[in-house]
């Protein structure tokens, strides 16, 4: 009885060992390669529980999630103007073909670090070529998106040879070294000073033009106003003359008497006024007679 129980336990133990050597699990974040005596015989991409030949088959799992390469220090590149710029970038990549990745990277004794190094080398070489054909303005703002698109496509083409896919290449920062920044600042300052001088000159010319036009309009308005005033004054004088003539025509004797009184009032305004006239002068005819006939 004891012997049969022991045999059962030994059989269960052997079954467990064989199951452990024959079963493997593929996580949803991984792809697995089944190796038989060092040769790739199968690739498991879907998650689940799989069988393999114990002691003959070996399984290597690879993480296929998106990874990030973030440069620790900015790289220095030379533009077409022979000016250095500091570039800080990051790369998004993942393993797309585990068979190719295993054959190109793992078999040679490399790993994830070697794949990242190759990707960075490809991107850096491409950036040096692109920056060498562009100005500082182009790489900072003008054609930045175009450069990133070119780098992504170029790096992805090379990455396919090692079973890797490059999803994105981004330039986080493109800075100028201190000496270049000072030179660019001086050029910008000089350019802005030139533009400001041109604007001030244009503004001065426009100011003089507006002032001259205002003076001209003022003279025209004054001349028109004076002309209008003279016209109105002339019309008033004409109307006054007409009124005087009408009044004189109605009673000439009274009109002559009234005008003489106005003349007396104007002549004898001051106490020291002196007139040298003949006694029988026409001027005194209304002083001699209220009818004005005494002197006749």
C-alpha positions in Angstrom: 0.0 0.0 0.0 2.8 2.3 1.0 4.7 1.4 -2.2 1.7 2.3 -4.4 1.2 5.6 -2.6 4.8 6.4 -3.1 4.6 5.5 -6.8 1.7 7.8 -7.2 3.5 10.7 -5.5 6.5 10.1 -7.7 4.4 10.0 -10.8 2.6 13.3 -9.8 6.0 14.9 -9.1 7.3 13.8 -12.5 4.1 15.1 -14.1 4.5 18.4 -12.5 8.1 18.6 -13.6 7.3 17.6 -17.1 4.4 20.2 -17.2 6.6 22.9 -15.9 9.1 22.1 -18.6 6.5 21.8 -21.2 4.2 24.9 -20.5 4.9 28.6 -20.8 2.8 31.7 -20.6 3.0 34.7 -23.0 2.0 38.0 -21.4 -0.1 40.5 -23.4 2.8 42.9 -23.3 5.2 40.4 -24.8 6.0 38.3 -27.9 7.8 35.0 -27.4 10.2 33.1 -29.6 10.4 29.3 -29.3 14.0 28.0 -29.9 14.8 24.4 -30.7 18.4 23.6 -30.3 19.1 27.4 -30.9 17.0 27.6 -34.0 13.8 29.7 -34.1 10.9 27.3 -34.7 7.9 29.4 -33.7 6.8 32.9 -32.6 3.9 33.5 -30.2 2.4 36.9 -30.5 -1.0 36.4 -28.8 -1.2 36.1 -25.0 -2.0 32.7 -23.5 -0.7 29.3 -22.3 1.5 27.3 -24.8 3.3 24.0 -24.9 7.0 23.3 -25.8 9.2 20.2 -25.9 10.9 19.9 -22.5 14.7 20.0 -22.5 14.7 20.6 -26.3 12.8 23.8 -26.7 13.8 27.2 -25.1 11.6 30.3 -24.9 12.8 33.9 -25.1 10.2 36.7 -24.4 10.5 40.3 -25.6 8.6 43.4 -24.4 6.8 44.9 -27.4 5.5 48.0 -25.6 6.4 51.5 -26.8 9.7 52.7 -25.3 11.4 56.1 -25.1 14.9 57.1 -25.8 15.6 60.4 -24.1 19.0 61.9 -24.6 20.8 62.8 -21.3 22.8 65.7 -22.8 22.1 67.9 -25.8 24.0 67.1 -29.0 25.9 69.8 -30.9 25.2 70.2 -34.6 26.6 72.6 -37.3 24.2 74.6 -39.5 24.8 75.8 -43.1 26.0 79.1 -41.6 28.8 77.3 -39.7 27.1 78.0 -36.4 26.6 75.4 -33.7 23.3 74.6 -32.2 22.5 72.4 -29.2 19.7 69.8 -29.8 17.8 67.8 -27.2 15.5 65.1 -28.6 13.6 62.0 -27.7 12.6 58.9 -29.8 9.5 56.6 -29.4 10.2 53.1 -30.6 9.1 49.4 -30.2 10.0 45.9 -31.3 7.9 45.2 -34.4 9.4 41.9 -35.7 10.8 39.8 -32.8 12.3 37.3 -35.3 14.4 40.0 -37.0 15.2 41.7 -33.7 16.4 38.4 -32.3 18.5 37.6 -35.3 20.0 41.1 -35.7 20.5 42.1 -32.0 20.2 39.2 -29.6 22.2 36.6 -31.5 25.1 39.0 -31.7 25.2 39.3 -28.0 23.4 42.7 -27.9 20.2 43.8 -26.3 18.0 46.9 -25.8 20.9 49.2 -25.2 22.5 48.2 -28.5 19.2 48.8 -30.4 18.9 52.2 -28.8 22.5 53.1 -29.6 21.9 52.2 -33.3 18.7 54.2 -33.5 20.4 57.3 -32.0 23.4 56.9 -34.3 21.1 56.8 -37.3 19.1 59.9 -36.1 22.2 61.8 -35.3 23.7 61.2 -38.7 20.5 62.3 -40.4 20.3 65.4 -38.2 23.9 66.4 -39.1 23.1 66.1 -42.7 19.8 68.1 -42.5 21.2 70.8 -40.2 24.2 71.2 -42.5 21.8 72.3 -45.3 19.7 74.7 -43.2 20.2 78.0 -41.4 19.7 78.7 -37.7 16.3 80.1 -38.3 15.2 77.0 -40.3 16.2 74.5 -37.6 14.8 76.6 -34.7 11.4 77.4 -36.2 11.1 77.6 -40.0 11.4 73.9 -40.9 11.5 72.2 -37.6 8.4 70.0 -38.3 9.8 69.0 -41.7 13.1 67.9 -40.1 11.3 65.8 -37.5 9.2 64.1 -40.1 12.3 63.3 -42.3 14.2 61.9 -39.3 11.3 59.7 -38.3 11.0 58.2 -41.8 14.7 57.8 -42.2 15.2 56.2 -38.8 12.3 53.9 -39.3 13.7 52.6 -42.6 17.0 51.7 -41.0 15.2 50.3 -37.9 13.3 47.8 -40.0 16.5 46.0 -40.7 16.8 45.1 -37.0 13.1 44.4 -36.4 12.3 47.8 -34.8 9.7 50.4 -35.6 10.3 54.1 -34.9 7.0 55.8 -34.1 8.2 59.4 -33.5 11.2 61.6 -33.3 10.8 64.9 -31.5 13.2 67.8 -31.0 12.4 68.9 -27.5 14.7 71.9 -27.6 17.0 73.6 -30.1 19.3 76.2 -28.3 22.1 78.3 -29.4 25.4 78.2 -27.5 26.3 81.4 -25.5 28.6 82.8 -28.1 26.1 82.2 -31.0 23.2 83.6 -28.9 25.1 86.9 -28.3 25.9 87.2 -32.0 22.3 86.5 -33.0 21.1 89.0 -30.3 23.4 91.7 -31.8 22.1 91.0 -35.3 18.5 91.1 -34.1 19.1 94.3 -32.1 20.7 95.9 -35.2 17.8 94.8 -37.4 15.2 96.1 -35.0 17.1 99.4 -34.7 17.1 99.7 -38.5 13.4 99.0 -38.7 12.7 101.5 -35.9 14.7 104.2 -37.7 12.8 103.6 -40.9 9.5 103.7 -39.0 10.5 107.0 -37.3 11.6 108.4 -40.6 8.3 107.4 -42.3 6.3 108.7 -39.3 8.2 112.1 -39.5 7.5 112.4 -43.2 3.8 111.6 -42.7 3.7 114.0 -39.8 5.0 116.8 -41.9 2.6 115.9 -44.7 -0.3 116.0 -42.3 0.8 119.2 -40.7 1.3 120.9 -44.2 -2.1 119.7 -45.3 -3.7 121.0 -42.0 -2.0 124.4 -42.5 -3.3 124.5 -46.1 -6.8 123.6 -45.0 -6.7 126.3 -42.3 -5.7 129.0 -44.8 -8.4 127.9 -47.2 -11.0 127.9 -44.4 -9.9 131.4 -43.2 -9.9 132.7 -46.7 -13.4 131.3 -47.3 -14.6 132.6 -44.0 -13.2 136.1 -44.8 -14.8 136.0 -48.2 -18.1 135.0 -46.7 -17.8 137.7 -44.0 -17.1 140.4 -46.6 -20.0 139.2 -48.7 -22.4 139.4 -45.7 -20.9 142.7 -44.7 -21.4 144.0 -48.3 -25.0 142.8 -48.3 -25.6 144.5 -44.9 -24.1 147.7 -46.1 -26.2 147.5 -49.2 -29.3 146.9 -47.2 -28.5 149.8 -44.8 -27.9 152.1 -47.8 -31.2 151.0 -49.2 -32.9 151.7 -45.9 -31.3 155.1 -45.6 -32.2 155.9 -49.2 -35.8 154.8 -48.6 -36.0 156.9 -45.4 -34.5 159.9 -47.1 -36.9 159.6 -49.9 -39.9 159.6 -47.6 -38.8 162.8 -45.7 -35.7 164.5 -46.9 -35.9 167.4 -44.5 -36.1 165.2 -41.4 -33.3 163.0 -42.7 -31.1 166.1 -43.2 -32.0 167.3 -39.7 -31.2 163.9 -38.1 -27.8 163.7 -39.8 -26.9 167.2 -38.7 -27.8 166.3 -35.1 -25.5 163.3 -35.3 -22.8 165.5 -36.7 -23.2 168.0 -33.8 -23.1 165.2 -31.3 -19.9 163.9 -32.7 -18.3 167.3 -33.0 -19.1 168.7 -29.5 -18.3 165.5 -27.5 -15.6 167.1 -25.4 -15.5 170.3 -23.5 -12.3 171.4 -25.1 -13.4 170.8 -28.6 -12.7 173.7 -30.9 -14.1 174.2 -34.4 -12.9 177.0 -36.8 -15.9 177.7 -39.1 -17.4 180.8 -40.6 -20.6 182.0 -38.8 -22.7 181.7 -41.9 -21.4 178.1 -42.5 -23.9 175.6 -43.7 -22.9 173.5 -40.7 -24.7 175.8 -38.2 -28.0 176.2 -40.1 -30.0 174.1 -37.6 -28.5 175.9 -34.7 -29.7 179.2 -36.1 -33.2 178.0 -36.9 -35.0 174.9 -36.0 -36.4 174.9 -39.5 -32.9 175.2 -40.9 -34.0 178.2 -43.0 -32.5 181.1 -41.0 -29.2 181.0 -42.8 -30.7 181.3 -46.3 
